Amino acid sequence: MRDHIKDNLLWSIGDGEHVRIWVDPWVPSIPGFKLIPPDIGNQHSNLVWVKDLFRPGTKEWNIELLNGIFSEFEIRAIKDVHIPVAPRGDKLLWIENRTGQFTTKSLYSLLHSSIPSSSDVSINTNVDSFPWKKLRSVKGVSPRIIIFIWRLLHNGLAIRANTRKFVSSIITECPFCDNAEETIDHILLHCPFSQAIWFASPLELRFEYHPPSLSNLIVGWLNDNDNLQIFRIGVSILWCIWKARNKIIFYSVHLEIHQILNATTNLHSDYFEPISEVMNQQNT
Ligand SMILES: [Zn+2]
């Protein structure tokens, strides 16, 4: 019960004097709202409270200091934290669940709906042993995608099989095939539509016989130090499938497989080497 309450608490920073940088939940755009403690040794042992990240005597972020400690996406997330101009203390808030589907009034039902679905189990099994630091340090991937992968592995995406725990009338069929419950595993790996994307992609992956769990798949890519481009391509495909799913749910727009693959390629032109070069490197 305690964990449920803890998951929904967020510190609203006022003067930053009572919120610990790496212990307390205070960064709204990071899943779990907490920063990952970096390997900084004793170099920054004087940094304990959020106010220690301000320029002395102000409530402005000390950007040089942040640059020396945090990754690009963490800095962006920290800069997004609203700091009030007027003096006030830090406040602990009870906030909505990350699905956005319920409010404080639903605390009772939240606490009584803790039985995980099958997709929760398969995704969360390896969360503790997942190489989070490595995920954070991979270069050449959009911070938005890293946050997406993080959410995905923490089961923090607003997938309808999850939201149904709180809203019983919600439709939970897969928007791609209308033929199975929409779980995260289904929509990203098991759905025939997604499988066609994976096979047509530069990775040419086939999942129909022994589909892996998402966390095993991503860990496998991350651990392939010789070719992190596979990871970069793989996560951008996951991201584009997810965006295509959202387009159907929110705008009733159905993308074709080639449009989704084009979107993946366009991501590469922003952040990565061209896919064709990657695959040539792989073949030599
Ligand atoms: Zn489907």
Boltz pocket constraint, residues with backbone or C-beta under 6 A from the ligand:
constraints:
  - pocket:
      binder: B
      contacts: [[A, 174], [A, 175], [A, 176], [A, 177], [A, 178], [A, 179], [A, 180], [A, 186], [A, 187], [A, 190], [A, 191], [A, 192], [A, 193]]
      max_distance: 6.0
